[in-house]
Amino acid sequence: MVLLTLLAAITVGIVRMRNLFAVVVLGGIYSFLMASVMIVLDAVDVAMTEASVGAGISTVLMLAALHLTKTEEAVPTHTPLLPLFVAVATGIVLVFGTFALPSFGVAETPMNMHVAPYYLQNSIPDTSVPNVVTSVLSSYRGFDTLGETTVIFTAGIAVLMLLKGKRELKPGPKRRRIRR
Amino acid sequence: MILAAATLAVLVALLLGVIRALRGPTVFDRVLAANAIGTGAIMLLALIGFLTGRPEFLDIGILYALLNIIGTLAVLKFFRYGDLSHPGGEEPGDA
């Protein structure tokens, strides 16, 4: 798969790059390629989330964080052998775990046998929502979605309070920071 | 048939963009490559939508285009002012 090869190339580039600004840009590219992979896998909603969060918001947030720190990454002081070993071992375990998964698109799996047929057949008469995923999220699991929304709303309020408190603590002219 | 050929061409374009993003000597090359890859992703999305017979993917392509603009704007604003919360409008030298 061409896209996965490009993803791997971008990842190696991110790891090897010392200029953090370029790393942010490469991260945006990675998100767009990842979204393309999701589209090829026919998961358009996940791809949309990946593109909006990965390429949109996190690029902006990373740049805002980059404003507070240096642009060049510090040279590491220790050899990365142990983290490399841990990462490779985790990857091997994960790949080994995928051998037990059923192959893509098989109908006789527990995931497709349990409640999915009911949703697929009854979502229109039950909820009259044309999109099955939307009907599951907002009707069948409505309380679940309500809880998630509450959590996210609370987190947003907390972040807003933190930002506001910081501004009240430091009155007066804003300190100028060194550019780049 | 022509859709498949176009998809291949877009994939080649993505490959070229990635090469430029990895090798590009300056950051501006990388920003431009990121923009081009975003555009390539949009075209790939549209082409796959037509290949699988679901042209509704075009709406999501519009969303991608908006995100692409946001990312590029953020990068360029950071470069010009060194700060994303800068109101802009004047030259960074006399601020």
Interface residues (C-beta under 8 A of the other chain):
Chain A: V2 L3 L6 A9 I10 G13 N19 F21 A22 V24 V25 L26 G28 I29 F32 L33 A35 S36 I39 V40 D42 V44 A47 M48 A51 S52 A55 G56 T59 V60 L63 A64 L66 H67 R177 R179 R180
Chain B: L11 L14 L15 G17 V18 A21 L22 V27 R30 V31 A33 A34 I37 G38 A41 L44 L45 I48 T52 F57 I60 L63 Y64 L67 N68 I70 G71 A74 V75 F78 G82 D83 L84 S85 P92
